[in-house]
Amino acid sequence: MSDTDPVIVVGSGAGGASVAYTLVNAGRPVLMLEKGGVLPRDGTTLDVKRVMKEGQFKNKEPWVNGQNQVFIPGEYYNLGGKTKWYGAALLRYAPHEFLADEEHQCLAWPFGYRELVPYYEEAERLLDVNHFDNEPELQALIDRIVRADPHWKPDPLPLGLKREILNDEQEAKHFDGFASACGYKSDAEWSLLDRIRDTPAFRVETGKTVNGLIHADGDPARITGVRCTDGSSHRGSAVVLAAGAMSSSRILQDHLAATGLETSLACAPLVGANFKMHLNSALIGFSPFSNQDVLRKTAIIFNEQYPHSTVQCLGWIDGDILGSELPAAVPKFVTRAMGARAYGFFVTTEDGSSPDNRIVSGGGASYPLMDYDLQRIKPAAREHRRLVRAFTVRLLAAGLVGVDKYMGMAGTAHALGTMVTGDDPAASVVDACGRVHGMTGLYVGDGSVLPRSSRVNPALSIYAWGLRLGRHLATAGR
């Protein structure tokens, strides 16, 4: 790998930013190509109407599901990727979540938890991961839940939030699902890209949609650059696909189809397969009393009767936020009254891997396909249903009436797994160092590689993978 030619990083989210940050700090040149633009820092990304009701910053590109129905996934294309919009919950996977779990249809990582520990630690430092005390009303609610049934065990939720956010009520109420205007939330742009933005070795171009890979003459398995929809092309010493599990796999699929590698590369059938995105349900509990807590999203609840699942508190909910999810005919005074009494929870269950749950590129001729069916991952679907019912009962016993909503196909915030890492080219797409099996110069740096989705938010593991991949690329060939 040449020290003078740039490493091309496609995508600027958790994985791509981590790779770029590590390479640039090692003195290696990086060209980052981002499909979207730079978000404003004028406060508009905190506006409930623009963000939630109008979806001003959200993806508008249509997809089809396995029944050929058109839908719009909840994706974001902008500098910093989906980390600009995440809830900043940054948890490590547990050691056992690096192992296979056949009963739950979970694949194994090619290495164990200890391999990622130094990168977890580095990511936590870079992202200002903190724990915050539960506010009084949330603590009282958790106490009632735990007192009634000790199987429910709360822990502090590690958050990528600076403590100064407690002094800014607007930001404190609008970090979960909003993009920070002041940098209180640790996303990939604020925490990583801003640190290298003015470094000569780093160049970022926005509005660049990569739609093809460039290969060496006569050798389609040796990647030397990328092509973009605007007609430009870029060459480098290596290419890192970090555009997300729903986009990176389609770029590789199209290359394999165009060059004939889809019939000769051992890993080709698995590109796009094993798609995961967690089973997520929003559960809103309504109390007889108004809720004055502000930060709110400070606790996560485990119950080993549901070993692949967690319940997280959600951030601020009020009438405006609640009203964005309700029909317009519901009067504002009703949504305001409901919002003032609402506690939000996010119920998450790890989905197993099925090769039939997959992302398929339309090749530009048709809409891309997300073929994802819960019938293929029945153990996960059963556990999720049981947990939603059980936690709703616990809330009722604690004095709250719960209403739940399964996020479904559009809830792609945790899209993972379409190019899983592993040692066997017939059972995985990239090796333990992130290089695509059977190819040269092509690496994957995003959540596509994660063999398991775990029972927690995957962002910290994607950051850690990117830091590790960046370290490998920085020393490759030396």
C-alpha positions as CSV (number, residue, x, y, z in Angstrom):
1,M,0.0,0.0,0.0
2,S,1.4,3.4,-1.1
3,D,2.1,6.0,1.6
4,T,1.4,8.8,-0.8
5,D,-1.9,7.7,-2.5
6,P,-4.9,8.4,-0.3
7,V,-7.1,5.8,1.3
8,I,-10.6,6.4,-0.1
9,V,-13.2,6.2,2.7
10,V,-16.8,6.0,1.4
11,G,-19.1,7.4,4.1
12,S,-18.6,9.5,7.1
13,G,-20.5,7.8,9.9
14,A,-19.1,6.0,12.9
15,G,-17.0,3.5,11.0
16,G,-15.8,5.8,8.2
17,A,-14.9,8.6,10.6
18,S,-13.0,6.2,12.9
19,V,-11.0,4.8,10.0
20,A,-10.2,8.3,8.7
21,Y,-9.3,9.7,12.1
22,T,-6.8,6.9,12.8
23,L,-5.2,7.0,9.4
24,V,-4.7,10.8,9.4
25,N,-3.2,10.7,12.9
26,A,-0.8,8.1,11.6
27,G,0.2,10.4,8.8
28,R,-1.6,8.6,6.0
29,P,-3.6,10.7,3.5
30,V,-7.4,10.1,3.3
31,L,-10.0,11.2,0.9
32,M,-13.5,10.9,2.4
33,L,-16.5,10.9,0.0
34,E,-19.9,11.5,1.6
35,K,-23.2,11.2,-0.2
36,G,-25.0,13.9,1.8
37,G,-24.1,17.5,2.8
38,V,-23.1,19.3,5.9
39,L,-25.9,19.8,8.5
40,P,-26.5,23.4,9.6
41,R,-25.4,24.3,13.1
42,D,-28.0,27.1,13.5
43,G,-30.4,25.2,15.6
44,T,-32.8,24.0,12.9
45,T,-31.8,20.4,13.5
46,L,-33.4,20.8,17.0
47,D,-36.7,21.9,15.6
48,V,-39.4,19.2,16.2
49,K,-41.5,20.3,13.2
50,R,-38.7,20.2,10.7
51,V,-37.0,17.1,12.1
52,M,-40.0,14.9,13.0
53,K,-43.1,16.1,11.4
54,E,-41.7,17.3,8.0
55,G,-38.7,14.9,8.0
56,Q,-36.7,17.7,6.4
57,F,-33.3,16.0,7.0
58,K,-34.3,12.4,6.4
59,N,-33.8,10.2,3.4
60,K,-36.4,10.4,0.7
61,E,-35.3,7.5,-1.5
62,P,-37.8,4.7,-2.0
63,W,-37.1,1.0,-1.5
64,V,-39.3,-2.1,-1.8
65,N,-39.8,-4.9,0.7
66,G,-40.1,-8.6,0.2
67,Q,-43.8,-8.2,-0.9
68,N,-42.7,-5.6,-3.5
69,Q,-44.3,-2.8,-1.4
70,V,-42.7,0.6,-1.6
71,F,-41.5,2.3,1.6
72,I,-39.0,4.9,2.8
73,P,-36.3,3.6,5.2
74,G,-35.4,5.9,8.1
75,E,-31.9,6.7,6.8
76,Y,-29.9,9.9,6.9
77,Y,-27.3,11.0,4.5
78,N,-25.1,13.8,5.8
79,L,-21.6,14.4,7.1
80,G,-21.4,12.3,10.3
81,G,-24.0,9.9,9.0
82,K,-26.7,8.5,11.3
83,T,-24.5,9.4,14.4
84,K,-25.8,13.0,14.0
85,W,-29.2,11.7,14.8
86,Y,-28.7,8.8,17.2
87,G,-29.5,8.9,20.8
88,A,-25.8,8.7,21.9
89,A,-26.2,5.5,23.8
90,L,-22.7,4.0,23.5
91,L,-22.6,0.5,25.1
92,R,-20.0,-2.3,24.6
93,Y,-21.1,-5.7,23.5
94,A,-20.9,-8.2,26.3
95,P,-18.1,-10.9,26.0
96,H,-20.6,-13.7,25.3
97,E,-22.0,-11.6,22.4
98,F,-18.9,-12.4,20.4
99,L,-19.7,-16.1,20.4
100,A,-22.2,-18.0,18.4
101,D,-25.6,-18.7,19.8
102,E,-27.2,-21.3,17.6
103,E,-30.6,-21.4,19.4
104,H,-31.0,-17.6,18.7
105,Q,-29.5,-17.9,15.2
106,C,-26.5,-15.8,16.1
107,L,-23.1,-16.0,14.3
108,A,-19.7,-15.8,15.9
109,W,-17.1,-13.1,15.5
110,P,-13.7,-14.3,14.3
111,F,-12.2,-13.0,17.6
112,G,-13.3,-12.4,21.1
113,Y,-14.2,-9.4,23.2
114,R,-10.7,-8.8,24.5
115,E,-9.5,-7.9,21.0
116,L,-11.8,-4.9,20.9
117,V,-11.2,-3.7,24.4
118,P,-8.5,-1.2,23.6
119,Y,-10.6,0.2,20.8
120,Y,-13.7,0.4,23.0
121,E,-11.6,2.3,25.5
122,E,-10.3,4.7,22.8
123,A,-13.7,5.3,21.4
124,E,-15.2,6.0,24.9
125,R,-12.4,8.6,25.4
126,L,-12.9,10.3,22.1
127,L,-16.7,10.3,22.4
128,D,-16.8,11.7,26.0
129,V,-18.8,8.8,27.3
130,N,-20.4,9.6,30.6
131,H,-23.0,8.3,33.0
132,F,-25.7,10.7,34.4
133,D,-27.8,10.3,37.5
134,N,-31.4,9.4,37.0
135,E,-33.7,12.4,37.5
136,P,-36.1,12.2,40.5
137,E,-39.3,11.0,38.7
138,L,-37.5,8.4,36.6
139,Q,-35.7,7.1,39.6
140,A,-39.0,6.8,41.5
141,L,-40.5,4.9,38.6
142,I,-37.5,2.5,38.3
143,D,-37.7,1.9,42.1
144,R,-41.3,0.9,41.7
145,I,-40.5,-1.5,38.9
146,V,-37.6,-3.1,40.6
147,R,-39.3,-3.4,44.0
148,A,-42.2,-5.3,42.5
149,D,-40.0,-7.7,40.5
150,P,-36.2,-8.1,41.2
151,H,-35.7,-9.8,37.8
152,W,-35.6,-6.2,36.3
153,K,-32.2,-4.8,36.9
154,P,-31.4,-1.2,35.9
155,D,-27.9,0.1,35.0
156,P,-26.7,3.6,34.2
157,L,-26.8,4.1,30.4
158,P,-23.4,5.2,29.0
159,L,-24.0,8.3,26.9
160,G,-21.9,10.2,24.5
161,L,-22.9,13.5,26.0
162,K,-20.8,16.3,27.5
163,R,-21.9,17.2,31.0
164,E,-22.4,20.8,29.8
165,I,-25.6,19.7,28.2
166,L,-27.3,19.8,31.6
167,N,-26.9,23.6,31.4
168,D,-28.7,23.9,28.0
169,E,-32.3,22.8,28.4
170,Q,-33.0,23.0,24.6
171,E,-30.2,20.6,23.8
172,A,-30.9,18.4,26.8
173,K,-34.5,18.0,25.5
174,H,-33.4,17.4,21.9
175,F,-30.5,15.1,21.7
176,D,-32.3,11.8,21.3
177,G,-33.2,11.7,17.6
178,F,-32.0,15.3,16.9
179,A,-28.6,16.6,15.6
180,S,-26.8,18.8,18.2
181,A,-26.2,22.4,17.2
182,C,-23.6,23.0,19.9
183,G,-21.5,19.8,20.0
184,Y,-22.8,18.6,23.3
185,K,-23.6,15.2,21.7
186,S,-20.6,13.1,20.6
187,D,-21.2,12.2,17.0
188,A,-18.8,11.2,14.3
189,E,-18.4,14.8,12.9
190,W,-18.0,16.7,16.2
191,S,-15.8,14.1,17.9
192,L,-13.6,12.7,15.1
193,L,-13.8,14.6,11.8
194,D,-13.5,18.0,13.4
195,R,-10.3,16.9,15.0
196,I,-8.7,16.2,11.6
197,R,-10.6,18.7,9.4
198,D,-7.7,21.1,9.0
199,T,-5.0,18.4,8.7
200,P,-3.3,18.5,5.2
201,A,-3.6,14.7,4.9
202,F,-7.4,14.8,5.1
203,R,-9.8,15.9,2.4
204,V,-13.6,15.4,2.5
205,E,-16.0,15.9,-0.4
206,T,-19.7,16.0,0.3
207,G,-22.5,15.5,-2.3
208,K,-20.5,12.5,-3.7
209,T,-22.5,9.4,-4.3
210,V,-20.3,6.4,-5.1
211,N,-21.9,4.1,-7.6
212,G,-19.0,1.9,-8.7
213,L,-15.6,0.5,-8.0
214,I,-12.6,0.9,-10.3
215,H,-10.3,-2.2,-10.7
216,A,-6.9,-2.9,-12.1
217,D,-6.7,-3.8,-15.8
218,G,-7.6,-7.5,-16.2
219,D,-8.0,-8.0,-12.5
220,P,-11.5,-7.1,-11.2
221,A,-10.6,-8.4,-7.7
222,R,-8.0,-5.7,-7.3
223,I,-9.7,-2.4,-6.4
224,T,-7.9,0.8,-7.2
225,G,-10.6,3.5,-6.8
226,V,-14.3,4.5,-7.1
227,R,-16.7,6.2,-9.5
228,C,-19.4,8.7,-8.5
229,T,-22.8,9.5,-10.0
230,D,-21.5,13.0,-11.0
231,G,-19.1,11.4,-13.4
232,S,-16.0,11.9,-11.3
233,S,-13.6,9.1,-10.4
234,H,-11.0,8.8,-7.6
235,R,-8.1,6.5,-7.3
236,G,-6.3,5.5,-4.1
237,S,-4.1,3.0,-2.3
238,A,-7.2,1.3,-0.8
239,V,-11.0,1.7,-0.7
240,V,-12.9,1.5,2.6
241,L,-16.7,1.0,2.2
242,A,-18.3,2.7,5.2
243,A,-21.6,3.9,3.7
244,G,-23.7,1.7,6.0
245,A,-25.0,-1.8,5.8
246,M,-27.7,-0.9,3.4
247,S,-25.4,1.0,0.9
248,S,-22.0,-0.6,1.1
249,S,-23.2,-4.0,0.3
250,R,-25.0,-2.7,-2.8
251,I,-21.9,-1.0,-4.1
252,L,-20.0,-4.4,-3.9
253,Q,-23.0,-6.3,-5.3
254,D,-23.0,-4.1,-8.4
255,H,-19.3,-4.6,-8.9
256,L,-19.5,-8.3,-8.6
257,A,-22.4,-8.5,-11.1
258,A,-20.6,-6.2,-13.6
259,T,-17.3,-8.0,-13.5
260,G,-18.5,-11.7,-13.3
261,L,-17.0,-12.1,-9.8
262,E,-20.5,-13.0,-8.5
263,T,-20.0,-16.5,-10.0
264,S,-16.4,-17.0,-8.9
265,L,-15.8,-15.3,-5.6
266,A,-16.5,-17.6,-2.7
267,C,-18.1,-14.9,-0.5
268,A,-20.2,-13.4,-3.3
269,P,-23.5,-15.2,-2.3
270,L,-23.3,-13.6,1.2
271,V,-22.9,-10.0,0.1
272,G,-26.2,-8.4,1.3
273,A,-27.2,-11.5,3.3
274,N,-27.6,-11.8,7.1
275,F,-29.2,-8.4,7.3
276,K,-30.0,-7.3,10.8
277,M,-31.5,-4.2,12.3
278,H,-32.7,-5.2,15.8
279,L,-36.4,-5.8,16.7
280,N,-37.3,-2.4,18.1
281,S,-40.5,-1.2,19.7
282,A,-41.3,2.2,21.2
283,L,-43.3,1.8,24.4
284,I,-44.9,5.0,25.8
285,G,-46.2,4.8,29.4
286,F,-48.7,7.4,30.5
287,S,-48.8,8.6,34.1
288,P,-51.7,10.4,35.9
289,F,-49.1,13.1,36.8
290,S,-47.0,15.5,34.8
291,N,-43.4,14.5,34.3
292,Q,-40.8,17.2,34.9
293,D,-37.6,15.3,34.2
294,V,-35.6,16.7,31.2
295,L,-32.7,14.4,30.2
296,R,-34.6,11.2,31.0
297,K,-32.5,8.8,28.8
298,T,-30.1,7.8,31.6
299,A,-31.0,4.2,32.4
300,I,-31.1,0.8,30.7
301,I,-33.0,-2.2,32.1
302,F,-32.0,-5.9,31.8
303,N,-34.0,-9.0,32.6
304,E,-32.2,-12.3,32.2
305,Q,-35.5,-14.0,31.5
306,Y,-35.1,-12.1,28.2
307,P,-31.4,-12.6,27.6
308,H,-31.2,-11.1,24.1
309,S,-33.1,-7.9,25.0
310,T,-33.0,-4.7,26.9
311,V,-35.3,-1.8,27.7
312,Q,-33.8,1.7,27.4
313,C,-35.3,5.0,28.5
314,L,-36.0,7.5,25.8
315,G,-35.3,11.2,25.9
316,W,-37.7,14.1,26.3
317,I,-41.3,13.7,25.2
318,D,-43.8,16.5,25.0
319,G,-46.9,17.3,23.1
320,D,-45.1,18.4,20.0
321,I,-42.9,15.3,19.8
322,L,-45.9,13.0,20.6
323,G,-48.1,14.9,18.1
324,S,-45.6,14.3,15.3
325,E,-46.5,10.6,15.6
326,L,-50.3,11.0,15.9
327,P,-52.9,11.9,13.2
328,A,-53.2,15.6,12.5
329,A,-56.9,15.5,13.6
330,V,-55.9,14.9,17.3
331,P,-56.3,18.3,19.0
332,K,-53.2,20.0,20.3
333,F,-54.5,20.3,23.8
334,V,-54.9,16.5,23.9
335,T,-51.3,15.8,22.6
336,R,-49.9,18.4,25.1
337,A,-51.7,16.8,28.0
338,M,-50.6,13.3,26.9
339,G,-47.0,14.5,26.3
340,A,-46.7,16.0,29.7
341,R,-47.5,12.6,31.3
342,A,-45.5,10.4,29.0
343,Y,-42.4,8.3,29.7
344,G,-40.7,6.8,26.7
345,F,-38.9,3.4,26.5
346,F,-37.2,1.6,23.6
347,V,-37.5,-2.2,23.7
348,T,-34.7,-3.8,21.8
349,T,-34.2,-7.5,20.9
350,E,-31.2,-8.9,19.1
351,D,-32.3,-10.4,15.8
352,G,-30.6,-13.6,14.6
353,S,-29.0,-14.0,11.3
354,S,-30.8,-15.5,8.3
355,P,-29.1,-15.6,4.9
356,D,-32.6,-14.9,3.4
357,N,-32.9,-11.6,5.3
358,R,-30.9,-9.6,2.8
359,I,-30.3,-6.3,1.0
360,V,-30.4,-6.5,-2.8
361,S,-29.2,-3.8,-5.1
362,G,-31.5,-2.7,-7.9
363,G,-28.4,-1.8,-9.9
364,G,-29.9,1.6,-10.7
365,A,-32.6,0.0,-12.8
366,S,-35.1,-0.6,-10.0
367,Y,-35.6,0.2,-6.4
368,P,-33.2,-1.5,-3.9
369,L,-34.8,-4.4,-2.0
370,M,-34.9,-5.0,1.7
371,D,-36.2,-8.6,2.2
372,Y,-36.6,-9.0,5.9
373,D,-39.1,-11.4,7.5
374,L,-39.6,-12.1,11.2
375,Q,-40.7,-15.6,10.3
376,R,-37.1,-16.4,9.5
377,I,-35.9,-15.4,12.9
378,K,-38.7,-16.8,15.1
379,P,-36.7,-17.1,18.4
380,A,-36.0,-13.3,18.3
381,A,-39.6,-12.5,17.4
382,R,-40.9,-14.6,20.2
383,E,-38.6,-13.1,22.8
384,H,-39.5,-9.5,21.7
385,R,-43.2,-10.1,21.9
386,R,-42.9,-11.6,25.4
387,L,-40.7,-8.7,26.6
388,V,-43.0,-6.0,25.3
389,R,-46.0,-7.7,27.1
390,A,-44.0,-8.2,30.3
391,F,-42.7,-4.7,30.5
392,T,-46.2,-3.3,29.7
393,V,-47.5,-5.3,32.7
394,R,-44.7,-4.0,34.9
395,L,-45.5,-0.4,33.9
396,L,-49.2,-0.9,34.7
397,A,-48.3,-2.2,38.1
398,A,-46.1,0.9,38.6
399,G,-49.1,3.1,37.7
400,L,-48.5,3.8,34.0
401,V,-50.7,2.7,31.1
402,G,-48.4,1.5,28.2
403,V,-48.9,1.7,24.5
404,D,-46.3,0.1,22.1
405,K,-45.4,0.5,18.5
406,Y,-43.1,-1.9,16.5
407,M,-40.8,0.2,14.4
408,G,-40.9,-2.2,11.5
409,M,-39.2,-2.0,8.1
410,A,-38.6,1.7,8.2
411,G,-36.8,1.6,11.5
412,T,-33.3,1.0,10.1
413,A,-31.3,3.0,12.7
414,H,-29.3,-0.2,13.6
415,A,-28.8,-1.7,10.1
416,L,-26.1,-4.3,10.3
417,G,-24.6,-7.5,9.0
418,T,-24.7,-7.5,5.2
419,M,-21.0,-8.3,4.9
420,V,-20.2,-10.2,8.1
421,T,-16.6,-10.7,9.2
422,G,-15.2,-14.2,9.7
423,D,-12.4,-16.5,8.8
424,D,-14.2,-18.7,6.2
425,P,-14.7,-17.1,2.8
426,A,-17.7,-19.4,2.2
427,A,-19.4,-18.2,5.4
428,S,-18.4,-14.6,5.6
429,V,-17.6,-11.6,3.4
430,V,-14.6,-9.9,5.1
431,D,-11.7,-11.3,7.1
432,A,-10.9,-10.4,10.7
433,C,-8.9,-7.3,9.4
434,G,-11.8,-6.0,7.3
435,R,-10.6,-7.0,3.9
436,V,-13.1,-8.5,1.5
437,H,-12.2,-12.2,1.0
438,G,-10.6,-12.9,-2.3
439,M,-10.1,-9.2,-3.2
440,T,-7.2,-6.8,-2.9
441,G,-7.5,-3.1,-1.8
442,L,-11.1,-3.3,-0.7
443,Y,-12.1,-3.1,3.0
444,V,-15.4,-2.6,4.9
445,G,-15.5,-0.2,7.9
446,D,-19.1,0.0,8.9
447,G,-21.8,-2.0,10.6
448,S,-22.0,-4.4,7.6
449,V,-19.3,-6.5,9.2
450,L,-21.0,-7.1,12.6
451,P,-21.9,-10.8,12.8
452,R,-24.3,-10.1,15.8
453,S,-26.4,-7.2,16.6
454,S,-26.2,-7.7,20.4
455,R,-29.0,-6.6,22.7
456,V,-27.7,-3.0,22.8
457,N,-27.1,-0.1,20.4
458,P,-24.2,-1.1,18.0
459,A,-22.6,2.4,17.5
460,L,-19.7,1.9,19.9
461,S,-18.8,-1.4,18.4
462,I,-18.8,0.2,14.9
463,Y,-16.5,3.0,16.2
464,A,-14.2,0.4,17.7
465,W,-14.1,-1.7,14.5
466,G,-13.3,1.4,12.5
467,L,-10.5,2.4,14.9
468,R,-9.1,-1.1,14.7
469,L,-9.3,-1.2,10.9
470,G,-7.7,2.2,10.7
471,R,-4.8,0.9,12.8
472,H,-4.4,-2.1,10.4
473,L,-4.4,0.1,7.3
474,A,-2.0,2.5,8.8
475,T,0.6,-0.2,9.3
476,A,-0.2,-2.3,6.2
477,G,2.8,-2.9,3.9
478,R,5.3,-1.5,6.5
